[in-house]
């Protein structure tokens, strides 16, 4: 009996000691939790502070998008006034282009004052007004001849590219290039003027080569070169048809077609020479690829066109 009481007392003492150790551990954990709580609160506050710009950024972007829509609405207003007869057609076109030029200049102003995102939206709005307007007044209303439309397209592209370069706006340069190339192709589809389109594209490519001499936005040359090559190939194929030009195409003489084709290697080979010899830049994959293609399409296409029309090929031979 005494032994049992001693064992029971010993068990109670061990259990009591274990409970005390457990209480001590719980108290220690509570103290640590109390110390860590303010730190967590500060971290939560910092996270909230870091999330504030993420909440504000979409609102700023939406505001710029809304303003851009208002700018575009102004362009559609000028078009509506012209369609409704409130403005003469020529005056409506001039007003629309002037409106687009104004926002292009405003884009440059924003870029110079530090508002780069605003400048991008203004440049986009300006391009979305001007380039479709040039196409519509030519293809739909017939108010501009294909050659006049080509001149207007090149002029506005040059303005947009110049403003983008001065304001260091790569996005605007890409937008101007893409819209100009798309408009040139759209004009070709609607007017079937191969010469005007090829000359327009060569002018666009020339502007991009000018930028490349200064090591600005060289990748933009690739899409321009692809479109130039495609139109040049189409010109060579169409001009060597035994049946003559397809119906609906603007008449074109063989010497004029050959001259436009020969302008291709002149542009790209001169560009490679300027970059490598004068500016001491390394030869790039673009220079190798497009230089080769321009020589093949330019000299080969001009020779085929002249030969198909029974004209001497002496000039391409001398130039080659």
Secondary structure, DSSP 8 states (H G I E B T S, - for coil): -HHHHHHHHHHHHHHHHHHHHHHHHHHHHHHHHHHHHHHHHHHHHHHHHHHHHHHHHHHHHHHHHHHHHHHHHHHHHHHHHHHTTSS-HHHHHHHHHHHHHHHHHHHHHHHHTT-HHHHHHHHHHHHHHHHHHHHIIIIIS--S-HHHHHHHHHHHHHHHHHHHHHHT-HHHHHHHHHHHHHHHHHHHHHH--HHHHHHHHHHHHHHHHHHHHTTS-TTHHHHHHHHHHHHHHHHHHHHT-TT-S-TT-----HHHHHHHHHHHHHHHHHHHHIIIIIS-----HHHHHHHHHHHHHHHHHHHHHHHHTT---HHHHHH-
